[in-house]
Amino acid sequence: MSTLLGTTLNGRYRLDSRIGAGGMSTVYCALDVTLQRQVAIKLMNREVASDSDQLERFRREARAVAQLSHPHIVGVIDAGEDQGRPYIVFEYVEGETLKERIRRVGRLPIAEAVAYAVEIARALGAAHARHIVHRDVKPQNVLIDEEGSAKVTDFGIARTLDEEGLTADGRVLGTTDYVSPEQALGQRVTGQSDLYSLGVVLFEMLSGQVPFKGENQVAVAMKHVREELPDIQRLRPEVSAALAAVVDRATAKRLEDRYGNDAELIADLEDVLAIETARAGSATGEVTAVLRTLPSRAQRRVPFRVRHRVFAVLALLIALLIIAGGVAWLVTRTHHGTGTPIVKVTQQGVQPVSLCQSCAQGFNPLGNPIDEAPNAGLAIDNQLNTAWDTQHYYDQKLNKSGTGIYLNASPGVAAKELKIVDSTPGFTAVIYARNDTPPLKAPPGNGWTSVSSPMLVGKSTTVPIDTQSRTYQYYLVWITNLGGHQQLSINELTLYR
């Protein structure tokens, strides 16, 4: 394989170094000479390229992963063939595998292990929502990037639940250290099988070792079928009963005793992360990042002092902005507010409207209104690195007419446009307005007046508003389509008059 180093696939991808190799393919670090960026290339080995079954597995991986777009899944950039050998181009992730991290540091800090489990479970949830089962969940297939975030990779034996006949011979596919009982027995594999494997990965992160040893892979696989996992609390007494219960349920032998779906496991992991953070009394690294994404029910479990530390830098920046804008607020204010928004003027004669710190509110009249309420102020805090998040929709569908966030422009303004900056482009939104306090009733109608056309929102989008010169106090960003996302993150909303 080393003779391929320096060669260029299809005149575009130069193979610079080998990252790893398996029986079916070899992974290279390569340079995309067209865009001048590093990528990872999985190139099918020549000796197996003529095997129709192996070739179909390889092509199936490309089709499966190409459907997935999630911050915790290594994304597919391109695919092709060079001299009869197919290849897949992935984003290049600088860092180490989760397995290498465990080998390097041993048992991970408890909250860190749970945080990684949350990210992996969310990634699997995105795959399962598209009926794709990974089938080989293991720490070797989880990359930890330079920022400490987990990304699931190597869907090499993944298949969709709609496909038939691909494992009809009962072969066991996957690494037996993490294999589910039903997979070890050659039975039908579903998303619950991935959840079992994730439970074993969580066990290893907490204990520093895999649960079973054996003379060979078959012996290990049979232990997954017949034996209960060792008690994680005996191996590591500081693990809470709540976390031990999650490990036990995720790795239950019987499907009816195991988590039925990703949402159930994610909800429990989120609660446990809050509990473990509270017990530790502090949060660092990736734990801090995941804490920011927890729903309100879980965040309420985190002590105020920890939440305060997590958002300490943010609070300091907001305070400085408030102080710096104080004079301008007194002299030029349109109404009470936090100061001039970070984006000043978008076109001639248009000026930003200053909003108060509490002048944003999540709006979810067709679900649990509490779900959309927390952290709405992060969408108007003049900080592009913070965001208001919708609740999670694991099937990437709203399953209702919409959800949103509204701004209180008291005492009222005839707005001309609204700028939306977000990190989840591709969703659809329309702007509504009203003057009386918004009821828990969704537009259209119910007192809401449409003041814009529906618009596909990119990373930075200005939505024209036509109030027909009428002033309104409340402006609602009503989201009607998630654009393929499980959760939307709006970094900043700026209203202009």
ZINORCOR-V476238 format. One record per pair of residues at least 12 apart in sequence whose C-alpha atoms are under 8 Angstrom apart, sorted by the first residue. I is the first residue (numbers start at 1). J is the second residue. D is the distance in Angstrom with one decimal. If there is no record, write none. Layout:
BEGIN
i=I j=J d=D
i=I j=J d=D
END
This chain:
BEGIN
i=2 j=18 d=7.8
i=5 j=17 d=6.3
i=5 j=18 d=7.8
i=9 j=82 d=5.9
i=10 j=81 d=7.8
i=10 j=82 d=6.0
i=12 j=32 d=5.8
i=12 j=33 d=5.4
i=12 j=34 d=6.2
i=13 j=30 d=6.0
i=13 j=31 d=5.5
i=13 j=32 d=4.8
i=13 j=33 d=6.2
i=14 j=30 d=5.2
i=14 j=31 d=5.1
i=14 j=32 d=6.6
i=14 j=33 d=7.0
i=15 j=28 d=6.2
i=15 j=29 d=6.3
i=15 j=30 d=4.4
i=15 j=31 d=6.7
i=15 j=41 d=8.0
i=16 j=28 d=7.0
i=16 j=29 d=5.8
i=16 j=30 d=5.1
i=16 j=31 d=7.0
i=17 j=29 d=5.2
i=17 j=30 d=7.0
i=23 j=45 d=7.7
i=24 j=44 d=6.0
i=24 j=45 d=5.7
i=24 j=48 d=6.4
i=24 j=54 d=7.3
i=25 j=42 d=6.3
i=25 j=43 d=5.4
i=25 j=44 d=4.2
i=25 j=45 d=4.8
i=26 j=42 d=5.7
i=26 j=43 d=5.4
i=26 j=44 d=6.4
i=26 j=45 d=6.6
i=27 j=40 d=6.7
i=27 j=41 d=5.5
i=27 j=42 d=4.4
i=27 j=43 d=6.3
i=28 j=40 d=5.7
i=28 j=41 d=5.1
i=28 j=42 d=6.5
i=28 j=43 d=7.8
i=29 j=41 d=6.4
i=29 j=92 d=7.5
i=38 j=91 d=7.8
i=38 j=92 d=6.1
i=39 j=89 d=6.7
i=39 j=90 d=6.0
i=39 j=91 d=5.2
i=39 j=92 d=4.5
i=40 j=89 d=5.8
i=40 j=90 d=5.0
i=40 j=91 d=6.0
i=40 j=92 d=5.0
i=41 j=87 d=6.6
i=41 j=88 d=5.7
i=41 j=89 d=4.7
i=41 j=90 d=6.2
i=42 j=87 d=5.4
i=42 j=88 d=5.2
i=42 j=89 d=6.5
i=42 j=90 d=7.9
i=43 j=85 d=7.1
i=43 j=86 d=6.2
i=43 j=87 d=4.3
i=43 j=88 d=6.7
i=44 j=58 d=7.6
i=44 j=85 d=6.0
i=44 j=86 d=5.8
i=44 j=87 d=6.1
i=45 j=85 d=7.4
i=46 j=85 d=6.5
i=49 j=84 d=7.6
i=49 j=85 d=6.2
i=49 j=86 d=7.8
i=57 j=156 d=7.1
i=57 j=157 d=6.6
i=58 j=86 d=8.0
i=58 j=156 d=6.6
i=59 j=86 d=7.9
i=60 j=158 d=7.6
i=60 j=159 d=7.0
i=61 j=155 d=5.8
i=61 j=156 d=5.2
i=61 j=157 d=6.8
i=61 j=158 d=6.3
i=61 j=159 d=7.5
i=62 j=76 d=7.7
i=62 j=79 d=7.1
i=62 j=88 d=6.4
i=64 j=132 d=6.8
i=64 j=155 d=7.6
i=64 j=158 d=7.2
i=64 j=159 d=7.0
i=64 j=160 d=7.4
i=65 j=155 d=6.8
i=67 j=130 d=7.8
i=68 j=126 d=7.2
i=68 j=127 d=6.5
i=68 j=130 d=8.0
i=69 j=126 d=8.0
i=70 j=123 d=6.6
i=70 j=126 d=7.0
i=70 j=485 d=7.9
i=71 j=123 d=7.8
i=71 j=151 d=7.3
i=72 j=119 d=6.3
i=72 j=120 d=6.8
i=72 j=122 d=7.5
i=72 j=123 d=5.4
i=72 j=149 d=7.5
i=72 j=150 d=5.9
i=72 j=151 d=4.2
i=72 j=152 d=6.1
i=73 j=123 d=5.9
i=73 j=151 d=4.8
i=73 j=152 d=4.7
i=73 j=153 d=6.2
i=74 j=90 d=6.8
i=74 j=91 d=6.3
i=74 j=93 d=7.8
i=74 j=151 d=5.7
i=74 j=152 d=6.0
i=74 j=153 d=5.4
i=75 j=90 d=5.7
i=75 j=91 d=5.7
i=76 j=88 d=7.2
i=76 j=89 d=5.9
i=76 j=90 d=4.5
i=76 j=91 d=6.4
i=77 j=89 d=5.4
i=77 j=90 d=5.3
i=77 j=91 d=6.4
i=78 j=90 d=7.1
i=93 j=143 d=7.3
i=93 j=144 d=8.0
i=93 j=145 d=5.9
i=94 j=145 d=5.5
i=94 j=146 d=6.0
i=95 j=143 d=6.9
i=95 j=144 d=5.7
i=95 j=145 d=4.6
i=95 j=146 d=5.2
i=96 j=143 d=5.8
i=96 j=144 d=5.4
i=96 j=145 d=6.8
i=97 j=139 d=6.7
i=97 j=140 d=5.6
i=97 j=141 d=6.9
i=97 j=142 d=5.6
i=97 j=143 d=4.3
i=97 j=144 d=5.7
i=98 j=139 d=4.8
i=98 j=140 d=6.1
i=98 j=141 d=7.7
i=98 j=142 d=5.5
i=98 j=143 d=5.9
i=98 j=144 d=6.2
i=99 j=139 d=4.7
i=99 j=140 d=5.1
i=99 j=142 d=7.8
i=100 j=140 d=7.6
i=102 j=205 d=6.6
i=102 j=208 d=6.4
i=103 j=208 d=7.7
i=106 j=205 d=8.0
i=106 j=208 d=5.1
i=107 j=204 d=7.7
i=107 j=205 d=5.7
i=107 j=206 d=5.4
i=107 j=207 d=5.4
i=107 j=208 d=4.3
i=108 j=205 d=5.6
i=108 j=206 d=5.9
i=108 j=207 d=8.0
i=108 j=208 d=7.4
i=109 j=206 d=7.4
i=110 j=206 d=6.3
i=110 j=239 d=7.2
i=110 j=276 d=7.1
i=111 j=273 d=5.9
i=111 j=276 d=5.7
i=111 j=277 d=6.1
i=111 j=283 d=8.0
i=111 j=287 d=6.4
i=112 j=285 d=7.9
i=112 j=286 d=6.7
i=112 j=287 d=5.5
i=113 j=202 d=6.6
i=113 j=205 d=5.7
i=113 j=206 d=6.5
i=114 j=202 d=7.3
i=114 j=269 d=6.6
i=114 j=272 d=7.5
i=114 j=273 d=5.9
i=115 j=273 d=6.6
i=115 j=286 d=6.8
i=115 j=287 d=5.5
i=115 j=290 d=6.2
i=116 j=149 d=7.7
i=116 j=150 d=6.2
i=116 j=286 d=7.8
i=117 j=198 d=7.3
i=117 j=202 d=6.4
i=117 j=269 d=7.4
i=118 j=266 d=6.1
i=118 j=269 d=6.0
i=118 j=270 d=6.8
i=118 j=290 d=7.9
i=119 j=149 d=8.0
i=119 j=150 d=6.3
i=119 j=151 d=7.8
i=119 j=290 d=7.9
i=120 j=142 d=8.0
i=120 j=150 d=6.9
i=120 j=151 d=7.2
i=120 j=152 d=6.6
i=120 j=198 d=7.8
i=121 j=195 d=7.7
i=121 j=198 d=7.5
i=121 j=262 d=6.6
i=121 j=265 d=7.5
i=121 j=266 d=6.2
i=122 j=262 d=7.5
i=122 j=266 d=7.0
i=123 j=151 d=7.8
i=123 j=152 d=6.9
i=124 j=194 d=7.6
i=124 j=262 d=7.4
i=125 j=262 d=5.4
i=125 j=263 d=7.4
i=125 j=394 d=6.5
i=126 j=394 d=6.6
i=126 j=395 d=7.5
i=126 j=486 d=7.6
i=128 j=191 d=6.1
i=129 j=394 d=6.6
i=129 j=395 d=5.1
i=129 j=396 d=7.7
i=130 j=160 d=7.9
i=130 j=395 d=7.8
i=131 j=160 d=5.3
i=131 j=161 d=5.4
i=131 j=162 d=7.4
i=132 j=158 d=6.6
i=132 j=159 d=5.7
i=132 j=160 d=4.3
i=132 j=161 d=6.3
i=132 j=191 d=7.9
i=133 j=158 d=5.5
i=133 j=159 d=5.8
i=133 j=160 d=6.2
i=133 j=161 d=7.2
i=133 j=189 d=7.8
i=133 j=190 d=6.3
i=133 j=191 d=5.6
i=133 j=194 d=6.9
i=134 j=155 d=5.5
i=134 j=157 d=6.8
i=134 j=158 d=4.4
i=134 j=159 d=7.1
i=134 j=194 d=6.6
i=135 j=155 d=7.7
i=135 j=157 d=6.3
i=135 j=158 d=5.6
i=135 j=159 d=8.0
i=135 j=173 d=7.2
i=135 j=174 d=6.1
i=135 j=189 d=7.6
i=135 j=193 d=7.2
i=135 j=194 d=6.1
i=136 j=155 d=7.4
i=136 j=157 d=7.0
i=136 j=158 d=7.7
i=136 j=173 d=7.5
i=136 j=174 d=4.7
i=136 j=175 d=6.3
i=136 j=178 d=7.9
i=136 j=179 d=7.6
i=136 j=194 d=7.5
i=136 j=197 d=7.8
i=137 j=174 d=7.9
i=137 j=178 d=7.2
i=137 j=194 d=6.2
i=137 j=197 d=5.7
i=137 j=198 d=6.4
i=137 j=201 d=8.0
i=138 j=175 d=7.5
i=138 j=178 d=6.4
i=138 j=197 d=6.9
i=138 j=198 d=7.2
i=138 j=201 d=6.2
i=139 j=201 d=6.4
i=141 j=153 d=5.2
i=141 j=154 d=5.9
i=147 j=286 d=8.0
i=148 j=285 d=7.0
i=148 j=286 d=5.7
i=149 j=286 d=6.4
i=157 j=173 d=7.2
i=157 j=174 d=7.6
i=161 j=190 d=7.2
i=167 j=186 d=7.8
i=169 j=186 d=8.0
i=170 j=185 d=7.5
i=170 j=186 d=4.2
i=170 j=187 d=6.7
i=171 j=186 d=5.7
i=172 j=184 d=5.6
i=172 j=185 d=7.2
i=172 j=186 d=5.5
i=176 j=217 d=5.8
i=176 j=218 d=7.5
i=176 j=220 d=6.2
i=176 j=221 d=5.2
i=177 j=210 d=6.6
i=177 j=211 d=7.8
i=177 j=212 d=7.0
i=177 j=217 d=7.8
i=177 j=220 d=6.5
i=177 j=221 d=7.1
i=178 j=196 d=7.8
i=178 j=197 d=4.9
i=178 j=198 d=7.9
i=178 j=200 d=5.8
i=178 j=201 d=7.2
i=179 j=193 d=7.9
i=179 j=196 d=7.7
i=179 j=197 d=6.0
i=179 j=221 d=6.6
i=179 j=224 d=7.1
i=180 j=193 d=5.5
i=180 j=194 d=7.7
i=180 j=196 d=5.8
i=180 j=197 d=6.2
i=180 j=224 d=6.6
i=180 j=225 d=7.6
i=180 j=253 d=7.9
i=181 j=221 d=7.5
i=181 j=222 d=7.8
i=181 j=224 d=5.5
i=181 j=225 d=4.5
i=181 j=253 d=6.3
i=182 j=225 d=7.6
i=184 j=221 d=5.7
i=184 j=222 d=7.1
i=184 j=224 d=7.7
i=184 j=225 d=7.2
i=185 j=225 d=7.8
i=191 j=261 d=7.2
i=191 j=262 d=7.9
i=192 j=255 d=7.3
i=192 j=258 d=7.4
i=192 j=259 d=6.9
i=192 j=260 d=6.5
i=192 j=261 d=6.5
i=195 j=250 d=6.1
i=195 j=251 d=7.7
i=195 j=259 d=7.4
i=195 j=262 d=7.4
i=196 j=250 d=5.2
i=196 j=251 d=4.7
i=196 j=252 d=7.4
i=196 j=258 d=7.8
i=197 j=251 d=7.5
i=198 j=250 d=7.6
i=199 j=246 d=8.0
i=199 j=247 d=5.5
i=199 j=248 d=7.9
i=199 j=250 d=5.1
i=199 j=251 d=5.5
i=200 j=247 d=7.7
i=200 j=251 d=6.8
i=202 j=247 d=7.2
i=203 j=232 d=7.0
i=203 j=247 d=6.8
i=206 j=232 d=7.8
i=206 j=236 d=7.5
i=207 j=232 d=7.1
i=207 j=235 d=6.4
i=207 j=236 d=6.6
i=211 j=229 d=6.0
i=211 j=230 d=6.4
i=212 j=224 d=7.8
i=212 j=229 d=7.7
i=224 j=253 d=7.9
i=225 j=253 d=6.9
i=228 j=253 d=7.9
i=229 j=248 d=8.0
i=229 j=251 d=7.8
i=232 j=244 d=6.4
i=240 j=276 d=7.5
i=242 j=272 d=6.5
i=243 j=269 d=7.8
i=243 j=272 d=6.0
i=246 j=265 d=7.7
i=246 j=268 d=7.0
i=246 j=269 d=7.3
i=250 j=265 d=7.5
i=263 j=394 d=7.3
i=270 j=294 d=6.4
i=270 j=298 d=6.2
i=271 j=297 d=7.9
i=271 j=298 d=5.0
i=271 j=301 d=7.5
i=273 j=291 d=7.8
i=274 j=291 d=7.5
i=274 j=298 d=6.0
i=274 j=299 d=6.4
i=274 j=301 d=5.5
i=274 j=302 d=5.2
i=275 j=301 d=6.3
i=275 j=302 d=6.8
i=277 j=302 d=6.7
i=277 j=306 d=7.9
i=278 j=301 d=7.2
i=278 j=302 d=5.3
i=278 j=303 d=5.9
i=278 j=306 d=7.5
i=281 j=303 d=7.7
i=281 j=306 d=6.4
i=282 j=306 d=5.5
i=282 j=309 d=7.9
i=283 j=306 d=6.9
i=283 j=310 d=7.2
i=288 j=310 d=6.2
i=293 j=389 d=7.8
i=295 j=371 d=7.2
i=295 j=391 d=7.1
i=296 j=370 d=7.9
i=296 j=371 d=6.9
i=296 j=374 d=6.3
i=318 j=381 d=6.9
i=318 j=382 d=7.9
i=321 j=338 d=7.8
i=321 j=339 d=7.4
i=322 j=338 d=5.8
i=322 j=339 d=6.4
i=325 j=338 d=7.4
i=325 j=339 d=4.9
i=325 j=340 d=6.9
i=326 j=339 d=6.9
i=328 j=340 d=7.9
i=333 j=354 d=7.0
i=334 j=353 d=6.7
i=334 j=354 d=6.5
i=335 j=354 d=6.8
i=335 j=355 d=7.5
i=335 j=409 d=7.8
i=335 j=410 d=6.8
i=335 j=411 d=6.9
i=336 j=354 d=7.2
i=336 j=355 d=6.6
i=336 j=356 d=5.9
i=336 j=410 d=7.9
i=337 j=354 d=5.0
i=337 j=355 d=4.1
i=337 j=356 d=3.6
i=337 j=357 d=6.8
i=338 j=354 d=6.3
i=338 j=355 d=5.7
i=338 j=356 d=5.0
i=338 j=357 d=5.9
i=338 j=381 d=7.9
i=339 j=354 d=5.7
i=339 j=355 d=7.3
i=340 j=352 d=7.0
i=340 j=353 d=7.4
i=340 j=354 d=5.6
i=341 j=353 d=7.6
i=341 j=354 d=6.7
i=341 j=382 d=5.8
i=341 j=494 d=6.8
i=342 j=382 d=5.5
i=342 j=383 d=7.9
i=343 j=494 d=7.4
i=350 j=416 d=7.5
i=350 j=496 d=6.2
i=350 j=497 d=5.7
i=351 j=496 d=5.3
i=351 j=497 d=5.5
i=352 j=494 d=6.7
i=352 j=495 d=5.8
i=352 j=496 d=4.3
i=352 j=497 d=6.3
i=353 j=409 d=7.7
i=353 j=494 d=7.3
i=353 j=495 d=5.5
i=353 j=496 d=5.4
i=353 j=497 d=6.5
i=355 j=380 d=7.5
i=355 j=408 d=7.4
i=355 j=409 d=6.4
i=357 j=377 d=6.2
i=357 j=380 d=7.4
i=357 j=381 d=7.2
i=358 j=377 d=6.1
i=359 j=377 d=7.1
i=359 j=407 d=5.6
i=359 j=408 d=4.8
i=359 j=409 d=7.2
i=360 j=376 d=5.5
i=360 j=377 d=5.5
i=360 j=379 d=7.5
i=360 j=380 d=7.1
i=360 j=405 d=6.9
i=360 j=406 d=5.7
i=360 j=407 d=4.6
i=360 j=408 d=6.3
i=361 j=373 d=6.0
i=361 j=376 d=5.3
i=361 j=377 d=7.3
i=361 j=405 d=5.5
i=361 j=406 d=5.4
i=361 j=407 d=6.6
i=362 j=374 d=7.2
i=362 j=376 d=5.8
i=362 j=404 d=6.1
i=362 j=405 d=4.3
i=362 j=406 d=6.5
i=363 j=403 d=6.1
i=363 j=404 d=5.0
i=363 j=405 d=5.1
i=363 j=406 d=6.8
i=363 j=440 d=7.9
i=364 j=402 d=7.8
i=364 j=403 d=5.0
i=364 j=404 d=6.4
i=364 j=440 d=7.6
i=365 j=403 d=7.4
i=365 j=440 d=4.7
i=365 j=441 d=5.6
i=365 j=442 d=6.0
i=366 j=400 d=6.8
i=366 j=401 d=7.9
i=366 j=402 d=7.7
i=366 j=403 d=7.6
i=366 j=440 d=8.0
i=366 j=441 d=7.7
i=366 j=442 d=7.2
i=371 j=390 d=7.6
i=371 j=391 d=5.9
i=372 j=389 d=7.6
i=372 j=390 d=5.6
i=372 j=391 d=6.2
i=372 j=404 d=7.7
i=372 j=405 d=7.9
i=374 j=388 d=7.9
i=375 j=387 d=7.9
i=375 j=388 d=5.7
i=375 j=389 d=7.7
i=376 j=388 d=5.2
i=376 j=389 d=7.8
i=376 j=405 d=7.3
i=378 j=491 d=7.0
i=378 j=492 d=7.4
i=379 j=490 d=6.1
i=379 j=491 d=5.2
i=379 j=492 d=4.4
i=379 j=493 d=5.7
i=380 j=491 d=8.0
i=380 j=492 d=5.5
i=380 j=493 d=5.8
i=380 j=494 d=7.2
i=381 j=492 d=7.4
i=382 j=492 d=6.8
i=383 j=491 d=7.4
i=383 j=492 d=7.2
i=384 j=421 d=7.9
i=384 j=491 d=5.4
i=384 j=492 d=6.3
i=385 j=491 d=6.8
i=386 j=491 d=5.6
i=387 j=422 d=7.8
i=387 j=489 d=5.6
i=387 j=490 d=5.2
i=387 j=491 d=4.0
i=387 j=492 d=7.0
i=388 j=489 d=5.6
i=388 j=490 d=5.3
i=388 j=491 d=6.4
i=389 j=487 d=6.7
i=389 j=488 d=5.6
i=389 j=489 d=4.5
i=389 j=490 d=6.4
i=390 j=404 d=7.8
i=390 j=487 d=5.7
i=390 j=488 d=5.5
i=390 j=489 d=6.7
i=391 j=487 d=6.1
i=391 j=488 d=7.9
i=392 j=486 d=5.5
i=392 j=487 d=4.9
i=393 j=485 d=7.9
i=393 j=486 d=4.7
i=393 j=487 d=6.2
i=394 j=486 d=5.3
i=395 j=486 d=6.8
i=396 j=482 d=6.6
i=396 j=483 d=7.9
i=396 j=484 d=5.5
i=396 j=485 d=5.4
i=396 j=486 d=4.6
i=396 j=487 d=7.8
i=397 j=481 d=7.3
i=397 j=482 d=6.5
i=397 j=484 d=7.6
i=397 j=486 d=7.5
i=398 j=480 d=7.6
i=398 j=481 d=6.9
i=398 j=482 d=6.9
i=401 j=480 d=6.1
i=402 j=442 d=7.8
i=402 j=478 d=6.3
i=402 j=479 d=5.3
i=402 j=480 d=4.5
i=402 j=481 d=7.3
i=403 j=478 d=5.8
i=403 j=479 d=5.3
i=403 j=480 d=6.9
i=404 j=476 d=6.9
i=404 j=477 d=5.5
i=404 j=478 d=4.6
i=404 j=479 d=5.4
i=405 j=476 d=5.8
i=405 j=477 d=5.4
i=405 j=478 d=6.9
i=406 j=474 d=6.5
i=406 j=475 d=5.3
i=406 j=476 d=4.0
i=406 j=477 d=5.9
i=407 j=474 d=5.5
i=407 j=475 d=5.2
i=407 j=476 d=6.4
i=408 j=473 d=5.8
i=408 j=474 d=4.8
i=408 j=475 d=6.8
i=409 j=472 d=7.5
i=409 j=473 d=4.8
i=409 j=474 d=5.9
i=409 j=475 d=7.5
i=410 j=473 d=5.1
i=410 j=474 d=7.6
i=411 j=473 d=5.9
i=412 j=435 d=7.7
i=412 j=471 d=5.4
i=412 j=472 d=4.8
i=412 j=473 d=4.1
i=412 j=474 d=7.7
i=413 j=470 d=7.8
i=413 j=471 d=4.5
i=413 j=472 d=5.4
i=413 j=473 d=6.4
i=413 j=497 d=6.8
i=414 j=467 d=6.2
i=414 j=469 d=5.7
i=414 j=470 d=5.5
i=414 j=471 d=4.1
i=414 j=472 d=6.2
i=414 j=497 d=6.0
i=415 j=465 d=6.4
i=415 j=466 d=7.5
i=415 j=467 d=6.8
i=415 j=471 d=7.4
i=415 j=472 d=7.9
i=415 j=495 d=6.8
i=415 j=496 d=5.6
i=415 j=497 d=4.3
i=416 j=464 d=6.2
i=416 j=465 d=4.7
i=416 j=466 d=6.2
i=416 j=467 d=7.4
i=416 j=495 d=7.9
i=416 j=496 d=5.7
i=416 j=497 d=5.0
i=417 j=462 d=6.6
i=417 j=463 d=5.5
i=417 j=464 d=4.4
i=417 j=465 d=4.6
i=417 j=466 d=7.9
i=417 j=495 d=6.2
i=417 j=496 d=5.3
i=417 j=497 d=7.0
i=418 j=462 d=5.7
i=418 j=463 d=5.2
i=418 j=464 d=6.7
i=418 j=465 d=7.1
i=418 j=493 d=6.9
i=418 j=494 d=5.7
i=418 j=495 d=4.5
i=418 j=496 d=6.0
i=419 j=460 d=7.1
i=419 j=461 d=5.6
i=419 j=462 d=4.2
i=419 j=463 d=6.1
i=419 j=492 d=7.9
i=419 j=493 d=5.7
i=419 j=494 d=5.1
i=419 j=495 d=6.5
i=419 j=496 d=8.0
i=420 j=457 d=7.6
i=420 j=459 d=7.7
i=420 j=460 d=5.7
i=420 j=461 d=5.2
i=420 j=462 d=6.3
i=420 j=463 d=7.7
i=420 j=490 d=7.3
i=420 j=491 d=7.8
i=420 j=492 d=6.1
i=420 j=493 d=5.0
i=420 j=494 d=6.8
i=421 j=458 d=7.8
i=421 j=459 d=5.5
i=421 j=460 d=4.4
i=421 j=461 d=6.5
i=421 j=490 d=6.2
i=421 j=491 d=5.5
i=421 j=492 d=5.1
i=421 j=493 d=6.5
i=422 j=458 d=7.5
i=422 j=459 d=5.1
i=422 j=460 d=6.6
i=422 j=489 d=5.9
i=422 j=490 d=4.3
i=422 j=491 d=4.9
i=422 j=492 d=6.8
i=423 j=459 d=6.0
i=423 j=488 d=7.8
i=423 j=489 d=5.8
i=423 j=490 d=6.6
i=423 j=491 d=6.9
i=424 j=458 d=7.8
i=424 j=459 d=7.0
i=424 j=485 d=7.2
i=424 j=488 d=5.6
i=424 j=489 d=5.9
i=424 j=490 d=7.5
i=425 j=457 d=5.8
i=425 j=458 d=4.3
i=425 j=459 d=5.1
i=425 j=483 d=7.5
i=426 j=456 d=6.1
i=426 j=457 d=5.5
i=426 j=458 d=5.6
i=426 j=482 d=7.4
i=426 j=483 d=4.8
i=426 j=484 d=7.6
i=427 j=456 d=5.8
i=427 j=457 d=5.5
i=427 j=458 d=7.6
i=427 j=479 d=7.3
i=427 j=480 d=7.7
i=427 j=481 d=5.5
i=427 j=482 d=4.7
i=427 j=483 d=4.2
i=427 j=484 d=7.7
i=428 j=454 d=6.6
i=428 j=455 d=5.5
i=428 j=456 d=4.5
i=428 j=457 d=5.9
i=428 j=479 d=5.8
i=428 j=480 d=5.7
i=428 j=481 d=5.0
i=428 j=482 d=6.8
i=428 j=483 d=6.9
i=429 j=454 d=5.6
i=429 j=455 d=5.5
i=429 j=456 d=6.7
i=429 j=457 d=7.0
i=429 j=477 d=6.4
i=429 j=478 d=5.3
i=429 j=479 d=4.3
i=429 j=480 d=5.8
i=429 j=481 d=7.3
i=430 j=450 d=7.6
i=430 j=452 d=6.0
i=430 j=453 d=5.9
i=430 j=454 d=4.4
i=430 j=455 d=6.3
i=430 j=477 d=6.1
i=430 j=478 d=5.3
i=430 j=479 d=6.7
i=430 j=480 d=7.8
i=431 j=450 d=6.2
i=431 j=451 d=5.7
i=431 j=452 d=5.3
i=431 j=453 d=7.5
i=431 j=454 d=7.7
i=431 j=465 d=7.6
i=431 j=475 d=6.7
i=431 j=476 d=5.5
i=431 j=477 d=4.9
i=431 j=478 d=6.0
i=432 j=448 d=5.9
i=432 j=449 d=5.3
i=432 j=450 d=4.4
i=432 j=451 d=5.5
i=432 j=452 d=7.2
i=432 j=475 d=5.8
i=432 j=476 d=5.0
i=432 j=477 d=6.8
i=432 j=478 d=7.1
i=433 j=448 d=5.6
i=433 j=449 d=5.2
i=433 j=450 d=6.5
i=433 j=451 d=6.7
i=433 j=472 d=6.2
i=433 j=473 d=7.5
i=433 j=474 d=5.5
i=433 j=475 d=4.5
i=433 j=476 d=6.0
i=434 j=447 d=6.6
i=434 j=448 d=5.5
i=434 j=449 d=6.3
i=434 j=472 d=5.6
i=434 j=473 d=6.4
i=434 j=474 d=5.4
i=434 j=475 d=6.9
i=435 j=472 d=5.2
i=435 j=473 d=4.9
i=435 j=474 d=5.9
i=436 j=473 d=7.6
i=436 j=474 d=7.8
i=437 j=474 d=7.8
i=438 j=474 d=7.8
i=451 j=465 d=5.4
i=451 j=466 d=5.1
i=451 j=467 d=5.7
i=452 j=464 d=6.4
i=452 j=465 d=5.1
i=452 j=466 d=6.3
END
